[in-house]
Amino acid sequence: LAAKACVIVQDEHFGVEPHASAAARVAKTGAPVWLVDTACTVPSRTCGSSALVGGNAGFLRATAAARKRVLAAPDTAPAPPLPHATPPAPSWHVDRPRRIDCSL
């Protein structure tokens, strides 16, 4: 299934097993793999290598000042919720027939 995907989005593993091995296996399929830190306040790519030593506790220590700056920024307020409305269909939308004949 992964080999047929346009892109695979996976949570950043930071070298922790078994997640790192799973990401490596998925990457071998040839599909592009995007590792995303879904709990990111300070992206690991903006930190020095010392931030990647010592697991989560090491990362928290190394990024304490940066997290404090980011979280103190005035634009960190949550965005207002979007109105609950159905968005228009994209320009490439194709209506399918209501009934699809699956007989062989």
N, CA, C and O atoms as a MOPAC input file, in Angstrom:
PM7 MOZYME 1SCF
protein

 N      0.82700 1    -1.18600 1     0.00000 1
 C      0.00000 1     0.00000 1     0.00000 1
 C      0.87800 1     1.25900 1     0.00000 1
 O      0.59100 1     2.21900 1    -0.71400 1
 N      1.93800 1     1.24800 1     0.79600 1
 C      2.81100 1     2.43100 1     0.87300 1
 C      3.45000 1     2.73800 1    -0.47000 1
 O      3.62600 1     3.90600 1    -0.81700 1
 N      3.80000 1     1.71100 1    -1.22700 1
 C      4.45600 1     1.93000 1    -2.51700 1
 C      3.54500 1     2.64400 1    -3.51100 1
 O      4.03100 1     3.25500 1    -4.46200 1
 N      2.23500 1     2.57500 1    -3.30400 1
 C      1.28200 1     3.22700 1    -4.20400 1
 C      0.95600 1     4.65500 1    -3.77700 1
 O      0.28800 1     5.38300 1    -4.51100 1
 N      1.41900 1     5.05800 1    -2.60400 1
 C      1.07500 1     6.38100 1    -2.06800 1
 C      1.86600 1     7.48400 1    -2.75600 1
 O      3.00100 1     7.27400 1    -3.18300 1
 N      1.25500 1     8.66100 1    -2.85900 1
 C      1.94800 1     9.84200 1    -3.39200 1
 C      2.94100 1    10.37600 1    -2.36900 1
 O      4.03100 1    10.82900 1    -2.72000 1
 N      2.55300 1    10.31800 1    -1.11000 1
 C      3.41800 1    10.74100 1    -0.00600 1
 C      2.91400 1    10.05100 1     1.26600 1
 O      1.72100 1     9.79400 1     1.42600 1
 N      3.84900 1     9.76500 1     2.15100 1
 C      3.50200 1     9.15700 1     3.43600 1
 C      3.92300 1    10.13000 1     4.52000 1
 O      5.08100 1    10.54600 1     4.57100 1
 N      2.98800 1    10.49300 1     5.38700 1
 C      3.27300 1    11.39700 1     6.50400 1
 C      3.32100 1    10.54800 1     7.75900 1
 O      2.36900 1     9.84300 1     8.09400 1
 N      4.45200 1    10.63300 1     8.44700 1
 C      4.66000 1     9.81100 1     9.63600 1
 C      5.18400 1    10.68600 1    10.75700 1
 O      5.91100 1    11.65000 1    10.51400 1
 N      4.81900 1    10.35600 1    11.97500 1
 C      5.29700 1    11.11600 1    13.12000 1
 C      6.80800 1    10.98300 1    13.22900 1
 O      7.35200 1     9.89400 1    13.04100 1
 N      7.48600 1    12.07800 1    13.52900 1
 C      8.94200 1    12.09100 1    13.69800 1
 C      9.32900 1    11.13200 1    14.81400 1
 O      8.74300 1    11.17000 1    15.89600 1
 N     10.31000 1    10.27300 1    14.56000 1
 C     10.68500 1     9.24900 1    15.53600 1
 C     11.90700 1     9.62700 1    16.37200 1
 O     12.13400 1     9.03200 1    17.42500 1
 N     12.69300 1    10.59800 1    15.92700 1
 C     13.89600 1    11.04800 1    16.63800 1
 C     14.83200 1     9.89800 1    16.96900 1
 O     15.52100 1     9.93200 1    17.98900 1
 N     14.86600 1     8.88300 1    16.12100 1
 C     15.78400 1     7.77000 1    16.29800 1
 C     15.34000 1     6.72500 1    17.30000 1
 O     16.09600 1     5.79900 1    17.59500 1
 N     14.14100 1     6.84800 1    17.82600 1
 C     13.65200 1     5.91800 1    18.84100 1
 C     13.08500 1     4.67500 1    18.15400 1
 O     12.28400 1     4.77200 1    17.22400 1
 N     13.51400 1     3.51500 1    18.62900 1
 C     13.01000 1     2.25000 1    18.10300 1
 C     11.72800 1     1.85500 1    18.82900 1
 O     11.57200 1     2.20000 1    20.00000 1
 N     10.82800 1     1.16300 1    18.19900 1
 C     10.88600 1     0.56500 1    16.87000 1
 C     10.44500 1     1.51500 1    15.76300 1
 O     10.37800 1     1.12200 1    14.59800 1
 N     10.14400 1     2.77000 1    16.12200 1
 C      9.59400 1     3.71800 1    15.14200 1
 C     10.59300 1     4.06800 1    14.04000 1
 O     10.20600 1     4.24100 1    12.88400 1
 N     11.88300 1     4.17300 1    14.39400 1
 C     12.89900 1     4.50000 1    13.38800 1
 C     12.99600 1     3.39300 1    12.34600 1
 O     13.10800 1     3.67400 1    11.15300 1
 N     12.95400 1     2.14000 1    12.78400 1
 C     13.01400 1     1.01100 1    11.84500 1
 C     11.77600 1     0.95900 1    10.96600 1
 O     11.86100 1     0.64000 1     9.78000 1
 N     10.62800 1     1.27200 1    11.54700 1
 C      9.39100 1     1.27200 1    10.75900 1
 C      9.46000 1     2.34300 1     9.67600 1
 O      9.04800 1     2.10000 1     8.54200 1
 N      9.97200 1     3.52000 1    10.00800 1
 C     10.10400 1     4.59100 1     9.01600 1
 C     11.08000 1     4.19000 1     7.91500 1
 O     10.85700 1     4.49400 1     6.74300 1
 N     12.16100 1     3.50700 1     8.28900 1
 C     13.13000 1     3.06000 1     7.29400 1
 C     12.51100 1     2.04100 1     6.33800 1
 O     12.76900 1     2.08100 1     5.13500 1
 N     11.69800 1     1.13200 1     6.86800 1
 C     11.03400 1     0.14000 1     6.00600 1
 C     10.06800 1     0.82500 1     5.04300 1
 O      9.99700 1     0.46400 1     3.86900 1
 N      9.33000 1     1.80800 1     5.53800 1
 C      8.38900 1     2.52500 1     4.67800 1
 C      9.15000 1     3.28900 1     3.58900 1
 O      8.70800 1     3.33200 1     2.44100 1
 N     10.28100 1     3.88600 1     3.94000 1
 C     11.05800 1     4.65100 1     2.96100 1
 C     11.59000 1     3.75700 1     1.83800 1
 O     11.78800 1     4.22600 1     0.71700 1
 N     11.82000 1     2.49100 1     2.12700 1
 C     12.32200 1     1.56000 1     1.11100 1
 C     11.30200 1     1.26800 1     0.01800 1
 O     11.65200 1     0.70200 1    -1.01700 1
 N     10.04600 1     1.64600 1     0.23500 1
 C      9.02300 1     1.40700 1    -0.78400 1
 C      9.19300 1     2.34300 1    -1.97700 1
 O      8.65100 1     2.09400 1    -3.05300 1
 N      9.94500 1     3.41600 1    -1.77800 1
 C     10.14200 1     4.38200 1    -2.85200 1
 C      9.21700 1     5.58100 1    -2.77200 1
 O      9.43300 1     6.57400 1    -3.46600 1
 N      8.19700 1     5.50600 1    -1.94400 1
 C      7.28700 1     6.64600 1    -1.78200 1
 C      7.96200 1     7.69800 1    -0.90700 1
 O      8.69600 1     7.34800 1     0.01700 1
 N      7.72700 1     8.97500 1    -1.17900 1
 C      8.29900 1    10.01700 1    -0.32100 1
 C      7.71500 1     9.92100 1     1.08600 1
 O      6.51100 1     9.72200 1     1.25400 1
 N      8.57000 1    10.06200 1     2.09000 1
 C      8.14900 1     9.99600 1     3.48300 1
 C      8.44100 1    11.33900 1     4.13300 1
 O      9.58000 1    11.80600 1     4.11800 1
 N      7.42400 1    11.95600 1     4.69900 1
 C      7.59500 1    13.21000 1     5.43900 1
 C      7.47800 1    12.88500 1     6.91500 1
 O      6.44300 1    12.39900 1     7.37000 1
 N      8.54500 1    13.15300 1     7.66600 1
 C      8.50600 1    12.96800 1     9.10600 1
 C      8.08700 1    14.29200 1     9.72100 1
 O      8.72500 1    15.31900 1     9.48900 1
 N      7.02200 1    14.27200 1    10.50100 1
 C      6.44600 1    15.48700 1    11.06200 1
 C      6.37800 1    15.35300 1    12.57600 1
 O      5.85000 1    14.37200 1    13.09900 1
 N      6.91100 1    16.33800 1    13.26700 1
 C      6.80000 1    16.35600 1    14.72600 1
 C      5.44000 1    16.96000 1    15.04500 1
 O      5.27100 1    18.17900 1    15.02000 1
 N      4.49000 1    16.11200 1    15.34000 1
 C      3.11500 1    16.56800 1    15.52100 1
 C      2.89200 1    17.30000 1    16.83600 1
 O      1.83400 1    17.89400 1    17.04400 1
 N      3.86700 1    17.26300 1    17.71200 1
 C      3.75800 1    17.99200 1    18.98000 1
 C      4.81000 1    19.09300 1    19.01900 1
 O      5.34400 1    19.41200 1    20.08100 1
 N      5.10000 1    19.66400 1    17.87500 1
 C      6.23100 1    20.58100 1    17.72300 1
 C      5.91600 1    22.00000 1    18.19200 1
 O      4.91100 1    22.59600 1    17.80500 1
 N      6.79300 1    22.51400 1    19.02500 1
 C      6.80000 1    23.92400 1    19.37200 1
 C      8.06500 1    24.55300 1    18.80700 1
 O      8.04100 1    25.67000 1    18.29000 1
 N      9.17000 1    23.82000 1    18.91300 1
 C     10.46300 1    24.23600 1    18.36800 1
 C     10.92700 1    23.11900 1    17.43400 1
 O     11.25100 1    22.03100 1    17.91100 1
 N     10.96800 1    23.35000 1    16.12800 1
 C     11.38100 1    22.30500 1    15.18600 1
 C     12.80500 1    21.82500 1    15.47400 1
 O     13.70800 1    22.63600 1    15.67900 1
 N     13.00000 1    20.51200 1    15.48800 1
 C     14.32000 1    19.96100 1    15.79000 1
 C     15.36500 1    20.39700 1    14.77200 1
 O     16.54600 1    20.48000 1    15.11000 1
 N     14.96700 1    20.67600 1    13.54500 1
 C     15.93300 1    21.10400 1    12.51900 1
 C     16.52400 1    22.48100 1    12.82000 1
 O     17.55400 1    22.85100 1    12.25700 1
 N     15.88000 1    23.23600 1    13.70100 1
 C     16.41300 1    24.55300 1    14.03900 1
 C     17.35700 1    24.50000 1    15.22700 1
 O     17.89900 1    25.52700 1    15.63600 1
 N     17.55900 1    23.31500 1    15.78400 1
 C     18.38700 1    23.15100 1    16.98200 1
 C     19.72800 1    22.52000 1    16.61900 1
 O     19.87500 1    21.88700 1    15.57300 1
 N     20.67100 1    22.70200 1    17.48300 1
 C     21.95800 1    22.04900 1    17.31600 1
 C     21.86400 1    20.57300 1    17.64600 1
 O     20.83500 1    20.09800 1    18.12700 1
 N     22.94000 1    19.85200 1    17.38700 1
 C     22.93400 1    18.40700 1    17.62500 1
 C     22.78100 1    18.06900 1    19.10300 1
 O     22.34000 1    16.96900 1    19.43800 1
 N     23.13400 1    18.99000 1    19.99100 1
 C     23.00400 1    18.71300 1    21.42600 1
 C     21.54300 1    18.52300 1    21.82600 1
 O     21.25300 1    17.85600 1    22.81900 1
 N     20.63100 1    19.10100 1    21.06300 1
 C     19.20900 1    18.96200 1    21.37600 1
 C     18.70000 1    17.55700 1    21.09300 1
 O     17.64700 1    17.16000 1    21.59100 1
 N     19.45000 1    16.80600 1    20.29300 1
 C     19.00800 1    15.46600 1    19.92400 1
 C     19.67800 1    14.38700 1    20.77200 1
 O     19.60400 1    13.20300 1    20.44600 1
 N     20.32800 1    14.79500 1    21.85500 1
 C     20.98300 1    13.85300 1    22.75900 1
 C     20.22500 1    13.84300 1    24.08100 1
 O     19.87400 1    14.89900 1    24.60700 1
 N     19.97800 1    12.68100 1    24.60200 1
 C     19.32100 1    12.59400 1    25.90100 1
 C     17.82700 1    12.42600 1    25.83400 1
 O     17.13200 1    12.64400 1    26.82700 1
 N     17.31300 1    12.04000 1    24.67300 1
 C     15.87800 1    11.78700 1    24.54000 1
 C     15.04600 1    13.04800 1    24.73000 1
 O     15.51400 1    14.16100 1    24.49300 1
 N     13.81700 1    12.85300 1    25.15700 1
 C     12.88800 1    13.96300 1    25.32000 1
 C     13.38500 1    14.96800 1    26.35800 1
 O     13.27200 1    16.17800 1    26.15800 1
 N     13.93600 1    14.46700 1    27.47100 1
 C     14.41800 1    15.36400 1    28.52000 1
 C     15.56000 1    16.23700 1    27.99900 1
 O     15.61400 1    17.42800 1    28.30500 1
 N     16.46500 1    15.66000 1    27.22100 1
 C     17.56000 1    16.43300 1    26.64100 1
 C     17.06200 1    17.49500 1    25.68200 1
 O     17.56300 1    18.62000 1    25.66900 1
 N     16.06400 1    17.12900 1    24.87200 1
 C     15.49000 1    18.08500 1    23.92600 1
 C     14.81300 1    19.22800 1    24.67400 1
 O     14.96700 1    20.39200 1    24.30400 1
 N     14.06800 1    18.90000 1    25.71800 1
 C     13.39200 1    19.94400 1    26.49000 1
 C     14.39600 1    20.89500 1    27.13300 1
 O     14.18400 1    22.10700 1    27.14300 1
 N     15.49600 1    20.34800 1    27.67300 1
 C     16.52600 1    21.21500 1    28.26900 1
 C     17.16500 1    22.11500 1    27.21600 1
 O     17.34900 1    23.31000 1    27.44500 1
 N     17.50400 1    21.53800 1    26.05800 1
 C     18.21000 1    22.28500 1    25.01100 1
 C     17.33100 1    23.34100 1    24.35100 1
 O     17.84600 1    24.31200 1    23.79600 1
 N     16.02900 1    23.16700 1    24.40300 1
 C     15.12600 1    24.10200 1    23.71700 1
 C     14.30300 1    24.95700 1    24.67400 1
 O     13.34700 1    25.60700 1    24.25000 1
 N     14.65500 1    24.96600 1    25.94100 1
 C     13.85600 1    25.69600 1    26.93900 1
 C     13.70800 1    27.17400 1    26.58700 1
 O     12.60100 1    27.71100 1    26.62900 1
 N     14.80600 1    27.83300 1    26.24100 1
 C     14.74100 1    29.27100 1    25.93800 1
 C     13.91700 1    29.53300 1    24.67000 1
 O     13.11500 1    30.46600 1    24.62500 1
 N     14.12200 1    28.70600 1    23.65300 1
 C     13.38300 1    28.88500 1    22.39900 1
 C     11.88700 1    28.65300 1    22.61000 1
 O     11.06300 1    29.39300 1    22.07300 1
 N     11.53400 1    27.62700 1    23.38800 1
 C     10.11500 1    27.37300 1    23.66300 1
 C      9.49300 1    28.52400 1    24.42800 1
 O      8.34600 1    28.89500 1    24.17900 1
 N     10.24700 1    29.08900 1    25.36000 1
 C      9.73100 1    30.21600 1    26.13600 1
 C      9.42600 1    31.40200 1    25.22200 1
 O      8.39600 1    32.05800 1    25.37400 1
 N     10.33100 1    31.67700 1    24.26300 1
 C     10.11000 1    32.77900 1    23.30500 1
 C      8.89000 1    32.51000 1    22.43200 1
 O      8.05900 1    33.39600 1    22.23200 1
 N      8.78100 1    31.29700 1    21.91600 1
 C      7.67000 1    30.95500 1    21.02200 1
 C      6.34000 1    31.03400 1    21.75400 1
 O      5.37200 1    31.59000 1    21.23500 1
 N      6.29300 1    30.48400 1    22.95000 1
 C      5.03700 1    30.45600 1    23.68300 1
 C      4.64200 1    31.83000 1    24.23000 1
 O      3.47100 1    32.05900 1    24.53200 1
 N      5.60600 1    32.74100 1    24.36000 1
 C      5.30700 1    34.08900 1    24.84000 1
 C      4.89300 1    35.02100 1    23.70600 1
 O      4.40600 1    36.12500 1    23.95100 1
 N      5.08700 1    34.57700 1    22.46900 1
 C      4.75700 1    35.42400 1    21.32100 1
 C      3.26000 1    35.72700 1    21.31000 1
 O      2.45400 1    34.85500 1    21.63400 1
 N      2.88000 1    36.94800 1    20.94200 1
 C      1.46000 1    37.31300 1    20.96700 1
 C      0.60600 1    36.56000 1    19.95300 1
 O     -0.61500 1    36.50800 1    20.10400 1
 N      1.21800 1    35.97600 1    18.92400 1
 C      0.42100 1    35.30300 1    17.89400 1
 C      0.17000 1    33.83500 1    18.21600 1
 O     -0.19000 1    33.06500 1    17.32600 1
 N      0.35300 1    33.43400 1    19.46200 1
 C      0.13600 1    32.03400 1    19.80900 1
 C     -1.29900 1    31.73900 1    20.23500 1
 O     -1.62700 1    30.60200 1    20.57500 1
 N     -2.13700 1    32.74300 1    20.21700 1
 C     -3.53900 1    32.50700 1    20.57400 1
 C     -4.16600 1    31.58900 1    19.53300 1
 O     -3.87400 1    31.72000 1    18.34400 1
 N     -5.01300 1    30.67100 1    19.95400 1
 C     -5.62500 1    29.77200 1    18.98500 1
 C     -6.50000 1    30.54000 1    17.99700 1
 O     -7.14000 1    31.53400 1    18.33900 1
 N     -6.50500 1    30.05400 1    16.79000 1
 C     -7.33200 1    30.67200 1    15.75300 1
 C     -8.80300 1    30.42200 1    16.06200 1
 O     -9.14800 1    29.38600 1    16.63200 1
 N     -9.66100 1    31.34600 1    15.69600 1
 C    -11.08800 1    31.11500 1    15.93300 1
 C    -11.56500 1    29.93000 1    15.09100 1
 O    -11.02500 1    29.68100 1    14.01200 1
 N    -12.54900 1    29.21400 1    15.56500 1
 C    -13.02600 1    28.06200 1    14.79300 1
 C    -13.62400 1    28.50400 1    13.46600 1
 O    -14.21400 1    29.57900 1    13.35400 1
 N    -13.45900 1    27.65600 1    12.47600 1
 C    -14.02700 1    27.93900 1    11.16100 1
 C    -15.52800 1    27.69500 1    11.19200 1
 O    -15.99900 1    26.84000 1    11.94300 1
 N    -16.28800 1    28.43600 1    10.38400 1
 C    -17.72800 1    28.17800 1    10.33800 1
 C    -17.97200 1    26.75700 1     9.84700 1
 O    -17.25100 1    26.24900 1     8.98800 1
 N    -18.96800 1    26.14500 1    10.39000 1
 C    -19.27500 1    24.75500 1    10.03900 1
 C    -20.11900 1    24.74400 1     8.77300 1
 O    -21.34600 1    24.66500 1     8.82400 1
 N    -19.44200 1    24.82300 1     7.64800 1
 C    -20.14100 1    24.80800 1     6.37200 1
 C    -19.39500 1    23.89500 1     5.41600 1
 O    -18.18300 1    23.72000 1     5.53800 1
 N    -20.09800 1    23.32600 1     4.48700 1
 C    -19.47000 1    22.45900 1     3.50600 1
 C    -18.73600 1    23.32000 1     2.48600 1
 O    -19.34200 1    24.19000 1     1.86000 1
 N    -17.42800 1    23.08700 1     2.31100 1
 C    -16.69200 1    23.88100 1     1.33300 1
 C    -17.11600 1    23.50700 1    -0.08400 1
 O    -17.63800 1    22.41500 1    -0.30700 1
 N    -16.89800 1    24.39500 1    -1.03100 1
 C    -17.25200 1    24.06500 1    -2.41800 1
 C    -16.36900 1    22.92600 1    -2.92400 1
 O    -15.24400 1    22.74300 1    -2.45800 1
 N    -16.88700 1    22.17600 1    -3.87000 1
 C    -16.12100 1    21.07900 1    -4.44700 1
 C    -14.92000 1    21.63900 1    -5.19100 1
 O    -15.01900 1    22.70900 1    -5.79200 1
 N    -13.78400 1    20.94300 1    -5.16700 1
 C    -12.61700 1    21.42600 1    -5.89800 1
 C    -12.87700 1    21.40200 1    -7.39400 1
 O    -13.79300 1    20.72800 1    -7.86500 1
 N    -12.06600 1    22.14000 1    -8.13300 1
 C    -12.28200 1    22.25400 1    -9.57400 1
 C    -12.12200 1    20.91800 1   -10.28300 1
 O    -12.65000 1    20.74000 1   -11.38100 1
 N    -11.40300 1    19.97500 1    -9.67700 1
 C    -11.20100 1    18.68000 1   -10.31900 1
 C    -12.25200 1    17.66000 1    -9.90400 1
 O    -12.15500 1    16.49100 1   -10.27700 1
 N    -13.24600 1    18.07900 1    -9.14600 1
 C    -14.27900 1    17.17300 1    -8.64700 1
 C    -15.06600 1    16.55900 1    -9.80400 1
 O    -15.44800 1    17.25200 1   -10.74700 1
 N    -15.29500 1    15.28000 1    -9.72100 1
 C    -16.08800 1    14.57700 1   -10.72800 1
 C    -17.20700 1    13.84300 1    -9.99900 1
 O    -16.95500 1    13.03800 1    -9.10200 1
 N    -18.43200 1    14.12700 1   -10.39000 1
 C    -19.54700 1    13.41600 1    -9.78000 1
 C    -19.57000 1    11.98300 1   -10.28100 1
 O    -19.41500 1    11.72600 1   -11.47500 1
 N    -19.76300 1    11.06300 1    -9.36700 1
 C    -19.87400 1     9.66400 1    -9.72400 1
 C    -21.34000 1     9.29300 1    -9.82000 1
 O    -22.19100 1     9.93500 1    -9.20500 1
 N    -21.63500 1     8.26400 1   -10.58800 1
 C    -23.03200 1     7.82700 1   -10.63900 1
 C    -23.46600 1     7.32800 1    -9.25900 1
 O    -22.65000 1     6.82600 1    -8.48500 1
 N    -24.73700 1     7.47000 1    -8.96800 1
 C    -25.25000 1     7.04800 1    -7.67100 1
 C    -25.09200 1     5.54500 1    -7.47000 1
 O    -24.86600 1     5.08500 1    -6.35100 1
 N    -25.20900 1     4.79900 1    -8.52800 1
 C    -25.07500 1     3.34300 1    -8.40700 1
 C    -23.92300 1     2.92200 1    -9.31100 1
 O    -23.84900 1     3.30600 1   -10.47900 1
 N    -23.04500 1     2.13900 1    -8.75000 1
 C    -21.91600 1     1.62500 1    -9.51000 1
 C    -22.11100 1     0.12900 1    -9.69300 1
 O    -22.30700 1    -0.59900 1    -8.72100 1
 N    -22.05800 1    -0.32100 1   -10.91300 1
 C    -22.24200 1    -1.74200 1   -11.22000 1
 C    -20.92300 1    -2.45400 1   -10.96100 1
 O    -19.93900 1    -2.20700 1   -11.65800 1
 N    -20.89400 1    -3.32900 1    -9.97100 1
 C    -19.68500 1    -4.05300 1    -9.62100 1
 C    -19.70800 1    -5.49000 1   -10.11200 1
 O    -18.85000 1    -6.28900 1    -9.73700 1
 N    -20.67100 1    -5.82000 1   -10.93900 1
 C    -20.75300 1    -7.21000 1   -11.43800 1
 C    -19.64400 1    -7.46800 1   -12.44300 1
 O    -19.19200 1    -6.57100 1   -13.15400 1
 N    -19.22700 1    -8.70900 1   -12.47600 1
 C    -18.15200 1    -9.08700 1   -13.40700 1
 C    -18.75100 1    -9.58000 1   -14.63700 1
 O    -18.03600 1    -9.95600 1   -15.56500 1

